[in-house]
């Protein structure tokens, strides 16, 4: 503070009700009032308003000049009085309720404990119930508060410097973390894009597979609609194959029994001295030549058509087939009959109309026709074996 050695003069009007003015306070009060109640920027602006010639020097010079001007009433002291009253009007009103010096001291102590001393300092010094001893006590309190504040500022500045260093380190660490996070985010975005591409490819493959499955289902439905009795036909074909195998076994057994019967008959006749009748010779038939011949097979089971084809093509023939008017047009039958060299009529599996058309056509044209009662491959093979011309022995 300025002018520490000057004693405090007795305040005027200590027993009245009017608040003291700035220039009425002891001179040792001016320095703490200017230093605590106004910032340096505010003080310089106020000084510049009333100074005829701008005050030269630094902030300390401005402070000293203002303290000096407060000793008397003048333009600056009046301006400072009005400014401080306006700035701390609420605090002044609160202190106005104090009816004696003890109440003023109590309000001052509360302000010190709360750490808000600038307005309380101005209101307490200018209060009409503040006598000289209390004024000196308040000034001493403010003097120590300023020392403590200065020490705290020095500690805060040291702490501030440490915090600045810590802030710089944390800022550098934050930048590194941000860079790392940005790289990780970029890698994640690329991975997400790659996963999206894979997902799109898988979806396309799945759609293609579903399309194939739908197509196969439609084909299966079409086949099932076209062949509603397919399973029944398969069961019947298996049954026919079983019957044919049984027929072959019975024929073999019958031939074996006939052979045994013939041997036993000859033995009986030999014992009775009865001449053994000579069996007429079995006519030998030449093999039916089908090489380069067109053979038309009319009727038969649709499932045996590939077997008919294989059997005839092994004999060198060109195979043709007509189902006898079941599904194929009957008008095509005459054309097929005209193109054939040999006709095989499956009488067991043909319509009556087709049967009579085949028989009538072959009779009129003299074309050879073989009639097969059983529409099986073995029956067709047996018919072909016995269809050759007899050969003299």
Secondary structure as UniProt FT lines:
FT   TURN            4..5
FT   TURN            12..15
FT   HELIX           22..24
FT   HELIX           27..37
FT   HELIX           40..50
FT   HELIX           59..69
FT   TURN            70..71
FT   HELIX           75..87
FT   HELIX           89..96
FT   HELIX           101..114
FT   HELIX           118..125
FT   TURN            128..129
FT   HELIX           132..226
FT   TURN            227..229
FT   HELIX           230..271
FT   TURN            272..273
FT   STRAND          284..285
FT   TURN            291..292
FT   STRAND          294..298
FT   HELIX           302..304
FT   HELIX           305..314
FT   TURN            315..316
FT   STRAND          318..322
FT   HELIX           331..339
FT   STRAND          342..346
FT   TURN            347..348
FT   HELIX           352..365
FT   STRAND          369..372
FT   HELIX           377..385
FT   STRAND          390..391
//
